[in-house]
Amino acid sequence: MSVDDANPRRDLAAKIKPDVPHAARMWNYWMGGKDNFEADRAAGDAVAAVYPAIVTMATESRKFLNRAVSYLAGEAGIDQFLDIGTGLPTMQNTHEIAQGIAPQSRIVYVDNDPLVLVHARALLRNTTPEGVTTYVDGDYNEPEQILEDAANVLDFTRPIAVMFMGVLGYLADLEEMRSIVTRVVDALPSGSYIVLWDGTDTGEAVSEGADQLEESGAVPYYLRSLEELRSIFDGLELVEPGLAPITHWHNDTEADPIDAHGAVARKP
């Protein structure tokens, strides 16, 4: 259900739990934002104490999003985006990048966190007269409902880019993760794209950080092996350089690798 429909939810603010660490708010804190509470900052500091690179990961993940959307809206000619699990608006967002390159771009944001939805209503607005920017209250565990809602805005007879930016690591079951992505891909026309990154078990410190996250009371995050993450893209055509550290994907500047890998892949 869209939060800007005829009967918008009036109790979003009441559902926010400031005393429980929440992923979207912690990432906002690591990126230097102000939309977080003491519980989020305490949990964020605890994770950063054992894995300082989490702060870099947070900012670099947004830079990866920027580069991926720029590639898709520019070189690939995509002007429809479905951003699932968008998180709190911060830095440059999908619609700002896409509409800056292709003004007619249509963007549907999806999240089910009340704080995200409150901010989306205020901040996720069109940047061009011909573009469309909207958001739906949806859970990625129910992809069919998300696709049904998105079809009110996006044309599923034309290519669409679907984005899962660091959100599927909250699923404990790898097969469930594969199922969600597969069900979304199956609904897309040929020429569509999937953009996905997640944290990877490529270092001891990142594993300690994941353990600390769970101990802090936040929702656990499950790191994937590179082989597991690569399997999500089976049947799709990976855009060069394929699955890579998010700091390296289409990045002309020298950057250290990080324990987060992602890719952009095309549906044949």
N, C-alpha and C positions, 0 to 999 in steps of 0.2 A: 504494500500500500504506500503510495506517495505521501510524504509529509506535507505537500503543498496541495492536496486535493481538497474537496469541498468540506471534509470533516477532519482537519489536521489534528494530530494528537495534542491534547492540552496538558498532558502530564509528563512530558519528556524531562523537564527539569527535576520533577519529583523522583524520577527513576535514577538520577545520578547519585552514586555512592562515593562521596569524597574520602571516606575512611578506608576504602579498599583500592589497592593499586590497580591501575587499569592500563592495558597495553598502549592504547592510543594516546593517553595523557603522558605516559612515560616516554614515548617516542617524541612527543611534543617537547618535553623537558630536555631530553638529550639534544634536540635540535635548537635549543635556546628559546623556545616559545614560553608563553605565559599562561596557557590554558591547562594547568595542572594543579594538583593539591599536594599537601604535605606528604600524604601517604605515597603518592607517585614519586615525589622527589626522594624520599627516604629509600624506596625500593630501587629507584634509578641509581642512586649513589652506591647502594650495596652491590648492584651488578657491576657498575663501573669500577668499584674498588678491586674486583678480581679480574675484570675484563675491560680495561680502559678503552679499548678500541671500539666499544659499543657506541661511543659518542661519534666517532668517525663513521661507523657503519650507518648511523642514523642520517647524517648529512649526505654521505655518499649515495645512500639509497635514493634520496630525492634527486640527486644529480643524475643518477642512472635513469630515473623516470623522465627527467627533462630531455636527456639525449635520445631515449627510446621514442618518446612522443614526437620529438623534432624529426627523427628519421621517418617515422610512420606518416606524419602529416606532410612532410616534404617529399623525400625520395620515393616513398611507397604510395603516396597519393591517397592515404586514408583520411576520411573526414567524419568517421563515426567511432566513438570510443565508449566502452563500458568498463568503468573503473570500479572493481568489486573489492570492498574492504578499504575504502579510500582513506580512512583515518581523519585526523583533524586537519583542516586547511592550514597550510604553512608554506613558506617560500613560494616558488612558482608552482601552480597547480595545473592539472591536465588540461583544463579548458583554456587557461591563459596561454599555454604554449601552443596548443592545437589551433585555436582561433587566431593567434598571432601569425600563423603560417597559412592556414586555410580558414578564412573568416566564416565560412558557412558550416564549420564543424559542429556536430551535435555530440554532446557529452552527457552520459548518464552516470552519476555517482551512486554507489550502493554502500550502505553501512547499516548496522542495527544498534549502534551505541547511541544512547540519548544525548550525550554531550556533543558527539559528532553531528547529529541531526540538528541540534539547536544552532550550532555554528554554521552548518551548511545553509540553513535558511537565510542567515544574515550575510554570508560571505561568498557563496558559490553562485555568482551572478554572471550573466553574459558579458563578454568583453566586446562583442560586435553585434550590430543590429540584425544581421542575417543568421547568426549562430543560435544554438539552443543549448542551455545548460540546465539540467534538472537533477534530482536525486530521489532515490526511493529507499524506504525502510525495508531492508532485506537481509537475509541470512544466507551466506554462501553454502550452507548445508542444504538449502532448498533452491538449487540453481534453476529448476523449471519455473518457479514463481518469479525469480529475478528476470529471466528471459521474457516471461509473459509481460511483466511490467515495463521492461525496457522496450518492447515492441510498440509501445504507445508513442515512442519518440524516435527509435532507430528503425531503419528500413533493413529488414533481414533478407532482402533480395540482393543487397549490395554488401561489399566487404566491411567488416567491423573489426576493430582491435579491442580485445578483452584483456584487462590487466589484473593480475594477482600480485600485488607488490608487497612481498614479505608477510603475507597474512595466512598462508596455508600451513605454516609451521606450527600453528596452534592446534593442528589436527594430529592426534597421536598415531592414527592408523594411516600408513602410506597408501594402502589400497583405497581408502576413503578419499584421500587427496587425488589419486589417479581418477577415481570415479567422477568426482566433481568436475575436474578439468575435461575429461572425456565427454561428459554430458553437455557441457557448454560448447566444446568444439563441434560436436555432432550437430548442434543447432545452427552453426554458422555457415554461410555460403563459402564456396571456394574463393581463395584470395584474401580471406580474413587472417588475422594475426592473433597470437597469444603472446603476451609479455608477462614474464614470471621471474621472480627472484625469491630466494629464501636463504636462511642461515644454514651453514654447512659445518659438519664436524671435522673441519680441516685444521684444528689446533686444540691443544690441551686447555688453553686459557678460555676459549669460547665455550667449551664444555663446562668449565667451572662457572662461567657466567650464566649459562642456562640453568645449572643447579641452583645458583644463588637466586635467580629469578623465581624459581618455584618455592624456595624457602622463604622468600619475601612475602608470599601470600598472593602473588599475581598468578594469572593463568599461565601454566607451563608452556614453554616453547620447545619443540622437538626438532633438533638439528638433523639434517639429511646428509647422507653420503653423496659424493658427486655422482656415483652410479645411480642412486635412487632418484636424484633430481633430474638427471639426464633422461631417465625412463619416462618422465612425465611428457616429454616431447616426442615420444615414439609416433611415427606416422606423419610428423610435421617436418617442414623444411626449415632448418635453422639458418637464420641470417648470420653471416660472418661477424664475429669470430666464433660463433656457436656459444655453447655454455662456457662462461668465463667469469672471473671475479667482477663484480659490478663496477669496480674502479677501473677496469680495463676495457669494458664494452664501449666501442666507438669513442674512445677517449684519446685525444692526441697528446695530452700531457702525460709525463711520467708519474705514475702513482703506484704505491705499494699494493700488492694483492691483499684482499681482506676475506674474512670467513663468511662471505656471502656471495653466492653465485647466481647468475641469471642469464636469460637469453630472450631473444625475440624470434618467434617461429611463425612460418606461414602455412596455412592450410592449403594443400594442393587443390 
